Amino acid sequence: MGASRVVAIRYVALAGLVAAGFTGLDLGIRLASDAAGVWGVLAASVLFPATIAAAPLIGLALGEWIPAVVVYGGGFAAGVLFARGNGVAGSRATPTS
């Protein structure tokens, strides 16, 4: 595999991670809006890392499993792709000796 293929794998991984993150943030802001109105949206926006991580869990508690699969599955798939890009022969992360 060439260097361009490694870069392509990393870009796909980054795109998946960004999509999963924005989906989690959107879900969290919508849940906060339903629960606390404008103040909930403000709090969810300020605490966005916690919002991305916790919103799918709240969705699971409410009986909706699809957001958890999208957010956590997307993050996991992006991690696997990024690790695959690092393990490709010829990439800078591969040890030479």
C-alpha positions as CSV (number, residue, x, y, z in Angstrom):
1,M,0.0,0.0,0.0
2,G,1.2,3.4,-0.9
3,A,1.3,6.5,1.2
4,S,-1.7,7.9,-0.7
5,R,-3.8,4.9,0.4
6,V,-2.8,5.5,4.1
7,V,-3.8,9.1,3.8
8,A,-7.2,8.1,2.2
9,I,-7.8,5.6,5.1
10,R,-7.1,8.3,7.6
11,Y,-9.4,10.8,5.9
12,V,-12.2,8.3,5.9
13,A,-11.6,7.6,9.6
14,L,-11.6,11.3,10.3
15,A,-14.9,11.8,8.4
16,G,-16.5,8.9,10.3
17,L,-15.4,10.4,13.6
18,V,-16.6,13.8,12.8
19,A,-20.0,12.4,11.6
20,A,-20.4,10.4,14.8
21,G,-19.4,13.4,16.9
22,F,-21.9,15.8,15.2
23,T,-24.6,13.2,15.5
24,G,-24.0,12.8,19.2
25,L,-23.9,16.6,19.7
26,D,-27.2,17.1,17.8
27,L,-28.9,14.3,19.8
28,G,-27.6,15.8,23.1
29,I,-28.8,19.3,22.2
30,R,-32.2,18.1,21.2
31,L,-32.6,16.1,24.4
32,A,-31.5,19.1,26.5
33,S,-33.9,21.3,24.6
34,D,-36.8,19.0,25.4
35,A,-35.8,18.8,29.0
36,A,-34.7,22.3,29.9
37,G,-35.4,24.6,27.0
38,V,-33.0,27.4,26.1
39,W,-30.9,26.9,29.3
40,G,-30.5,23.2,28.4
41,V,-29.3,24.0,25.0
42,L,-26.8,26.5,26.4
43,A,-25.5,23.9,29.0
44,A,-25.3,21.2,26.4
45,S,-23.4,23.5,24.0
46,V,-20.9,24.6,26.7
47,L,-20.4,21.0,27.9
48,F,-20.3,19.5,24.4
49,P,-17.8,16.7,25.1
50,A,-20.0,15.4,27.9
51,T,-23.0,15.9,25.8
52,I,-21.6,13.8,23.0
53,A,-20.7,11.0,25.4
54,A,-23.9,11.0,27.5
55,A,-26.6,11.7,25.0
56,P,-26.7,8.2,23.5
57,L,-26.8,6.7,27.0
58,I,-29.9,8.8,27.8
59,G,-31.4,7.7,24.5
60,L,-30.8,4.1,25.5
61,A,-32.5,4.8,28.8
62,L,-35.5,6.2,26.9
63,G,-35.6,3.0,24.7
64,E,-33.9,4.4,21.6
65,W,-30.9,2.3,20.7
66,I,-30.2,3.7,17.2
67,P,-28.4,6.9,18.4
68,A,-26.1,4.8,20.6
69,V,-25.2,2.5,17.7
70,V,-24.6,5.5,15.4
71,V,-22.4,7.5,17.8
72,Y,-20.5,4.7,19.6
73,G,-20.4,2.5,16.5
74,G,-19.2,5.4,14.3
75,G,-16.5,6.2,16.8
76,F,-15.4,2.6,17.1
77,A,-15.3,2.2,13.3
78,A,-13.3,5.4,12.9
79,G,-10.8,4.1,15.5
80,V,-10.4,0.8,13.8
81,L,-9.9,2.5,10.4
82,F,-7.3,4.9,11.9
83,A,-5.5,2.0,13.5
84,R,-5.5,0.2,10.2
85,G,-4.0,3.3,8.5
86,N,-1.2,3.4,11.1
87,G,-0.4,-0.3,10.7
88,V,0.0,-0.2,6.9
89,A,3.5,-0.9,5.8
90,G,5.3,2.2,4.7
91,S,3.4,4.5,7.0
92,R,5.5,6.6,9.5
93,A,4.0,4.7,12.5
94,T,5.4,1.3,11.4
95,P,8.7,0.5,13.2
96,T,11.6,-0.1,10.9
97,S,13.6,-2.5,13.0
